[in-house]
């Protein structure tokens, strides 16, 4: 696939160094590079390395157990597709920082982008056989590979939603392969501004709620899972991250039709109270143990909630369908965390933040969907927020588990029933004193009017303060820079006679942009 070196004038470009790559960006065009996305690329390199090591171990394990005569050593090099590559920065970093790559197909629809990819591959001294620039429609490229030479890793990092590319990606990846997905349309996924648009794209309705960003992750995972199930494939979430203005999800694709049967019992709805933010989940399916090792699958009983919230009597809204199973594979995250921790900032420029996020994710309760927010719980009863460790201690002392969530500061993820959580809040109000501004019949009045039926003990519990906080990791990122949201979409330089096409490219719907509320600088009360 070798070709002549691209011709360019170095004076027309500025050099930007990230990781081991140095990329040339046109001085006349600033939209190609977003430094805030370095964290995305750093996490992706660490994630692909971790998956690659696991894949190698599995292949060698099967090889060593095999007694087949004349057995051939397994191939452990990997093929990567970057479906929407823009400047090629991500592919160049992959080529220079990940060992054991067969080749990377670096694809983009725009001719300008493909020229940029070739230029940056050449400037970084990489072979065009290793990083193969390709101009084409991403979906067509992926479908072309589905029955022949599938990729081991498919990376989807579009401007906006990955929804149009999901089905093709599921079919283009090898058995046991990795799909890395970015969606930046949190204005759609994490609010109720356009529920009809979210449903059309992802097959589920979002909610403007304290757990809105976790629901965004679960909506995207459900979309991936449903696409996989149609082809008798099953996706396993390895790591699901809510980051700045986007979500980044790493899933492994398995050719195990038997696992597809489990999906209904891990998929369902969430009912959310619009006044007090209480919530309840409901799966579509249920598993029962049959004779021997047999599992019987049944439809879940329902409804699990009434029209009115059991805590305050207000109306409830429905979110989903969404994935209600684990968001992460904790063994995978632990290996990734250990690898990042052993590195240096020279390896990953965003290493402190990587360690912090991965550690908080390791501490998350992985079998509990959604979370409360301490400020919201206290706001519902018009009370000041106590230290988070006090509430965590009460939950632990009552015999339940509790953790935070990486998706929101001051979050409370627990397997305690909601009435226990509210009993703890009632006990706190009883200690601190009820607000004189509470109106009779209001949400706060209805919640506080109920008797406390749980034995509440606020004595400090040894596990109430997570390790990530004790060792002072970067747990929740503040705004990294001024005007740090997604940059404008790159458009191809208009060619003579092609101005209309350029205008059409620029006339994209504005719904992909995050709202002003997504996200704000987090409060620091927890710390």
C-alpha positions in Angstrom: 0.0 0.0 0.0 3.1 2.2 -0.1 2.7 5.5 -2.1 4.6 8.7 -2.7 5.2 10.9 0.3 2.7 13.8 0.6 4.0 17.2 -0.4 3.4 20.1 2.0 5.0 23.3 3.2 5.9 23.1 6.8 5.5 26.9 7.1 1.8 26.5 6.7 1.4 24.3 9.8 1.7 24.5 13.5 3.1 21.5 15.5 1.1 20.1 18.4 2.6 17.4 20.5 0.5 14.9 22.3 1.8 11.7 23.8 4.5 10.4 21.4 2.8 12.0 18.4 3.6 15.4 16.8 0.7 16.5 14.6 0.7 19.3 12.0 -2.4 21.4 12.1 -3.2 24.0 9.4 -2.6 27.5 10.8 -5.7 28.6 8.9 -8.0 26.1 10.6 -8.3 25.7 14.3 -11.1 23.3 14.5 -9.1 20.1 14.0 -7.6 19.9 17.5 -9.3 19.9 20.9 -6.8 19.6 23.7 -9.5 18.6 26.2 -9.9 15.4 24.2 -6.4 14.2 25.2 -8.0 12.5 28.2 -10.2 10.5 25.8 -7.2 9.4 23.7 -5.1 8.6 26.8 -7.9 6.5 28.2 -8.3 4.8 24.9 -4.7 3.8 24.6 -4.7 2.4 28.1 -8.0 0.6 27.5 -6.8 -1.0 24.2 -3.5 -2.1 25.8 -5.4 -3.7 28.7 -7.8 -5.5 26.3 -4.9 -6.6 24.1 -3.1 -8.1 27.1 -6.2 -10.0 28.2 -6.8 -11.2 24.6 -3.2 -12.5 24.3 -3.5 -14.3 27.6 -6.7 -16.0 26.5 -5.3 -17.1 23.2 -2.1 -18.4 24.7 -4.0 -20.2 27.4 -6.1 -22.0 24.8 -3.0 -22.8 22.7 -1.2 -24.3 25.7 -4.1 -26.4 26.7 -4.6 -27.7 23.1 -3.2 -31.2 22.4 -3.9 -31.0 18.7 -0.8 -32.3 16.8 0.9 -29.7 14.6 -0.9 -26.8 16.3 0.0 -23.4 15.1 0.8 -20.5 17.4 -2.0 -18.0 17.6 -1.8 -14.7 15.9 -1.7 -11.9 18.6 -1.2 -8.8 16.4 -4.3 -6.7 16.1 -6.1 -4.7 13.3 -7.6 -1.4 14.3 -10.2 0.7 12.5 -10.5 4.4 13.3 -13.7 5.0 11.4 -13.9 8.8 11.7 -10.3 9.9 11.9 -10.2 13.7 11.1 -6.5 14.7 11.5 -5.3 11.2 12.2 -3.9 12.2 15.6 -5.6 9.2 17.4 -4.3 6.7 14.9 -0.8 8.1 15.0 -0.8 7.8 18.8 -2.1 4.3 18.6 0.7 3.3 16.1 3.4 4.9 18.2 2.2 3.9 21.7 0.5 0.5 21.3 2.7 -2.6 20.6 1.6 -5.5 18.4 -0.4 -3.7 15.8 -0.8 -5.3 12.4 -2.2 -2.2 10.8 -4.6 0.7 11.4 -7.2 1.6 8.8 -7.6 5.4 9.4 -10.8 6.5 7.6 -12.5 9.7 7.0 -15.2 10.9 4.5 -13.5 14.2 3.7 -10.6 14.5 1.3 -9.0 17.3 3.4 -8.9 14.9 6.4 -7.4 12.1 4.4 -4.6 14.5 3.2 -4.1 15.5 6.8 -3.8 11.8 7.9 -1.2 11.1 5.2 0.7 14.2 6.1 0.8 13.4 9.8 1.7 9.7 9.2 4.7 10.9 7.1 5.7 13.6 9.6 5.8 11.1 12.4 8.0 8.7 10.4 5.3 5.9 10.3 4.8 3.5 7.4 1.8 3.9 5.2 1.3 0.2 5.5 1.0 0.5 9.3 -1.3 3.5 9.2 -3.4 3.3 6.1 -5.3 6.5 5.2 -8.6 5.7 3.6 -11.3 8.0 2.2 -14.8 6.5 2.5 -18.1 6.4 4.2 -17.5 4.9 7.7 -20.6 2.7 7.5 -19.8 1.3 4.1 -16.2 0.6 5.2 -17.4 -1.4 8.2 -20.0 -3.3 6.3 -17.5 -4.2 3.6 -15.4 -6.0 6.3 -18.2 -7.9 8.1 -17.9 -11.2 6.3 -14.2 -11.2 5.4 -11.5 -9.5 7.3 -13.0 -8.2 10.5 -11.1 -5.7 12.8 -10.0 -6.5 16.3 -10.7 -3.0 17.5 -13.2 -0.5 16.1 -13.0 3.0 17.4 -16.0 5.3 16.9 -15.4 8.9 17.8 -17.8 11.0 15.8 -18.9 14.6 16.1 -22.2 14.1 18.0 -23.9 10.7 18.0 -22.4 7.3 17.3 -25.9 5.9 16.7 -25.7 5.8 12.9 -22.5 3.7 13.1 -23.3 1.2 15.8 -24.9 -1.7 13.8 -22.0 -1.6 11.2 -19.4 -1.6 14.0 -21.0 -4.6 15.7 -20.7 -6.6 12.5 -17.2 -5.3 11.6 -15.5 -6.5 14.8 -13.9 -9.9 15.5 -15.2 -12.4 18.1 -13.8 -11.1 21.4 -13.0 -7.8 19.8 -13.2 -4.3 21.3 -15.5 -1.4 20.3 -14.7 2.0 21.7 -17.6 4.5 21.4 -17.8 8.2 22.0 -21.1 10.2 22.0 -20.9 13.9 22.5 -24.6 14.7 22.2 -25.3 14.9 26.0 -27.9 17.6 25.2 -29.9 14.7 23.8 -28.8 11.9 26.1 -28.7 13.6 29.5 -31.7 16.0 29.5 -35.4 16.0 28.5 -34.9 18.7 25.9 -35.5 16.3 23.0 -36.8 13.0 24.3 -38.2 12.1 20.9 -34.8 12.6 19.3 -33.0 10.4 21.9 -35.6 7.7 21.5 -35.2 7.8 17.7 -31.4 7.6 18.0 -30.9 5.2 20.9 -34.2 3.5 21.5 -34.8 5.0 24.9 -36.0 8.1 26.7 -33.6 10.3 28.8 -34.4 12.1 32.0 -33.3 15.4 33.5 -32.3 13.9 36.8 -29.4 13.6 39.3 -28.4 10.4 37.6 -28.9 11.7 34.0 -25.3 11.1 33.0 -25.4 7.5 34.2 -28.6 7.0 32.3 -26.9 8.4 29.2 -24.3 5.6 29.5 -27.0 3.0 30.0 -29.0 4.2 27.0 -25.9 4.0 24.7 -25.0 0.5 26.1 -28.6 -0.7 25.5 -28.3 0.6 21.9 -25.1 -1.4 21.4 -26.6 -4.5 23.1 -29.7 -4.5 21.0 -27.7 -4.1 17.8 -25.5 -7.0 18.9 -28.3 -9.3 19.9 -29.9 -9.1 16.5 -26.8 -10.8 15.1 -26.7 -13.4 18.0 -23.8 -11.4 19.6 -23.5 -10.1 23.1 -21.6 -7.0 24.3 -19.9 -6.9 27.6 -19.3 -3.4 29.0 -15.6 -3.2 30.1 -15.5 0.4 31.1 -18.2 3.1 30.8 -17.1 6.7 31.5 -19.0 10.0 31.7 -16.4 12.6 30.8 -16.8 16.4 30.5 -19.3 16.9 27.6 -19.4 13.3 26.3 -19.5 9.6 27.2 -16.8 7.1 26.3 -17.6 3.4 26.4 -15.5 0.3 25.9 -17.3 -2.9 25.2 -16.2 -6.4 24.2 -18.2 -8.4 21.6 -18.8 -12.1 22.2 -20.3 -14.6 19.8 -22.3 -16.4 22.6 -26.0 -16.6 21.7 -26.7 -18.2 25.1 -25.7 -14.9 26.8 -28.3 -13.1 24.6 -30.9 -14.8 26.7 -29.8 -12.9 29.8 -30.3 -9.5 28.2 -34.0 -9.1 29.1 -33.2 -9.5 32.8 -30.6 -6.8 32.5 -32.7 -4.3 30.5 -35.6 -2.3 31.7 -37.1 1.0 32.8 -36.5 3.6 35.5 -39.3 5.5 37.2 -38.2 8.9 38.5 -40.1 11.3 40.8 -40.0 14.8 39.4 -40.3 16.4 42.9 -38.0 14.5 45.3 -35.9 12.6 42.7 -36.7 9.1 44.2 -36.4 6.3 41.6 -37.3 2.7 41.0 -36.1 0.3 38.3 -38.0 -2.5 36.6 -36.4 -5.2 34.3 -38.3 -6.7 31.4 -37.3 -10.3 32.2 -36.5 -12.5 35.1 -34.3 -15.6 35.6 -35.3 -18.5 37.7 -33.3 -21.6 38.4 -34.8 -24.7 36.9 -33.8 -28.4 37.2 -30.1 -29.0 37.6 -28.2 -26.2 35.9 -31.1 -25.1 33.7 -32.2 -21.5 33.8 -35.8 -20.6 33.1 -36.5 -17.2 31.7 -39.8 -15.5 32.5 -41.5 -12.1 32.0 -41.2 -9.8 35.0 -44.3 -9.1 37.1 -45.5 -5.5 37.2 -46.1 -2.7 37.7 -43.5 -2.1 40.5 -44.7 1.4 41.2 -47.9 3.4 41.2 -48.6 6.6 39.3 -47.5 8.6 42.3 -44.2 8.5 44.1 -44.3 6.4 47.3 -42.1 8.9 49.1 -43.8 12.2 48.4 -46.9 11.5 46.3 -45.8 13.4 43.2 -46.0 12.4 39.6 -43.4 10.0 38.2 -41.7 9.9 34.7 -40.3 7.0 32.8 -36.8 6.7 31.5 -35.5 3.9 29.2 -35.5 1.2 28.1 -31.9 1.1 29.2 -29.2 -1.3 30.3 -29.5 -2.1 34.0 -26.6 -4.6 34.2 -23.0 -3.8 35.2 -21.4 -0.7 33.6 -17.9 -2.1 34.1 -15.8 -5.2 34.3 -14.0 -4.6 37.6 -11.1 -7.0 36.7 -10.5 -5.1 33.5 -10.7 -1.7 35.3 -8.3 -2.9 38.0 -5.7 -4.0 35.4 -6.1 -0.7 33.6 -5.7 1.2 36.8 -2.6 -0.7 37.8 -1.1 -0.1 34.4 -1.8 3.6 34.4 -0.5 4.0 38.0 2.8 2.3 37.0 3.3 4.8 34.2 4.5 8.4 34.3 3.1 11.7 33.0 5.4 11.3 30.0 3.3 8.2 29.0 -0.1 9.8 29.7 -0.3 13.6 29.9 -3.6 13.2 31.9 -2.4 10.5 34.2 -3.6 12.1 37.5 -7.1 12.4 36.2 -7.0 8.9 34.7 -6.0 7.4 38.1 -8.7 9.4 39.8 -11.5 8.4 37.5 -10.5 4.7 37.4 -10.2 4.5 41.2 -13.7 6.0 41.7 -15.0 3.6 39.1 -13.4 0.7 41.0 -15.1 1.9 44.2 -18.6 2.1 42.5 -21.2 -0.5 43.3 -21.4 -2.2 40.0 -24.6 -4.2 40.6 -26.7 -1.1 41.6 -28.1 1.0 38.8 -28.4 4.8 39.4 -27.8 6.9 42.4 -29.1 9.7 44.6 -27.4 13.1 45.1 -27.0 14.3 48.7 -27.7 18.0 47.8 -30.9 17.0 46.0 -32.1 14.8 48.9 -31.5 17.6 51.3 -33.1 20.2 48.9 -36.2 18.0 48.8 -36.7 18.5 52.6 -35.3 22.0 52.6 -32.4 21.1 54.8 -28.7 21.9 54.7 -26.4 19.2 53.4 -24.3 17.3 56.1 -20.9 15.8 55.3 -21.3 13.0 52.8 -19.4 10.6 55.2 -22.2 11.1 57.8 -24.9 9.8 55.4 -22.6 7.0 54.1 -21.9 6.0 57.7 -25.6 5.7 58.5 -26.2 3.6 55.4 -23.3 1.3 56.3 -24.4 1.1 59.9 -27.9 0.0 58.8 -26.3 -3.0 57.0 -26.3 -1.8 53.5 -23.6 -1.0 50.9 -22.8 2.5 49.6 -20.4 4.2 47.2 -20.2 7.2 45.0 -20.5 7.4 41.3 -17.9 8.8 38.9 -20.7 10.5 37.0 -21.6 13.0 39.7 -20.0 14.6 42.7 -21.7 14.0 46.1 -23.6 11.0 44.7 -24.9 8.2 46.8 -25.1 4.8 45.1 -26.6 2.2 47.5 -28.5 -1.0 47.7 -30.5 0.4 50.6 -34.3 0.7 49.9 -35.5 4.2 49.3 -37.4 4.3 52.5 -34.2 3.7 54.4 -32.4 6.5 52.6 -35.3 8.8 53.4 -35.3 7.7 57.0 -31.7 8.7 57.2 -32.5 12.1 55.8 -35.4 12.4 58.2 -33.1 11.6 61.1 -30.6 14.2 59.9 -33.4 16.8 59.8 -34.5 15.8 63.2 -31.0 16.5 64.5 -30.4 19.7 62.5 -33.9 21.1 63.0 -36.8 21.4 60.5 -37.0 24.5 58.3 -39.7 27.0 59.3 -40.2 27.7 55.5 -41.7 24.3 54.8 -45.3 24.7 53.7 -48.0 22.2 54.8 -48.8 19.7 52.1 -45.5 20.4 50.2 -43.1 17.7 49.1 -40.9 18.4 52.1 -43.8 18.2 54.5 -45.0 14.9 53.0 -41.6 13.3 53.3 -40.9 14.5 56.8 -44.4 13.6 58.0 -43.6 9.9 57.8 -42.3 8.0 60.8 -38.7 6.8 60.9 -38.9 3.0 60.9 -35.1 2.3 60.5 -32.6 2.2 63.4 -30.4 5.2 62.4 -26.8 5.4 63.7 -24.6 8.3 62.4 -21.4 7.0 64.2 -18.5 7.3 61.7 -18.0 4.1 59.8 -14.5 3.1 58.8 -15.6 2.6 55.1 -17.6 5.8 54.9 -14.7 7.8 53.4 -13.5 6.1 50.1 -9.8 5.4 49.5 -9.8 7.6 46.4 -10.6 10.6 48.6 -8.2 9.6 51.4 -5.2 9.4 49.1 -6.3 12.7 47.5 -6.7 11.6 43.9 -8.2 13.9 41.2 -11.7 12.4 41.7 -13.9 15.0 39.9 -12.5 17.2 37.2 -13.2 20.9 37.2 -13.6 22.7 33.9 -10.2 22.1 32.2 -10.0 25.4 30.3 -12.0 28.4 29.1 -14.6 27.6 26.4 -13.7 23.9 26.8 -16.7 22.3 25.2 -16.8 20.5 21.8 -15.3 22.5 19.0 -17.0 23.3 15.7 -17.3 20.5 13.2 -14.6 20.5 10.6 -15.8 21.2 7.1 -13.9 20.4 4.0 -12.2 23.3 2.3 -14.6 24.4 -0.6 -13.3 23.4 -4.0 -14.1 25.4 -7.1 -17.7 24.6 -8.1 -18.4 22.8 -4.8 -19.5 25.7 -2.6 -23.0 24.2 -2.2 -21.6 21.0 -0.7 -19.6 23.0 1.8 -22.7 24.9 2.8 -24.6 21.7 3.3 -21.9 20.4 5.5 -22.1 23.5 7.7 -25.9 23.4 8.0 -25.9 20.7 10.7 -28.7 20.6 13.3 -27.6 22.4 16.5 -29.2 19.8 18.8 -25.8 18.0 19.1 -24.3 20.8 21.1 -24.5 20.4 24.9 -26.8 22.8 26.6 -25.4 25.5 29.0 -26.2 23.1 31.8 -24.0 20.3 30.4 -21.8 20.2 32.4 -21.1 23.0 35.0 -18.2 23.3 37.3 -18.8 20.8 40.1 -19.4 22.0 43.6 -16.7 21.3 46.2 -18.9 20.7 49.2 -18.1 17.0 49.3 -14.4 17.6 49.6 
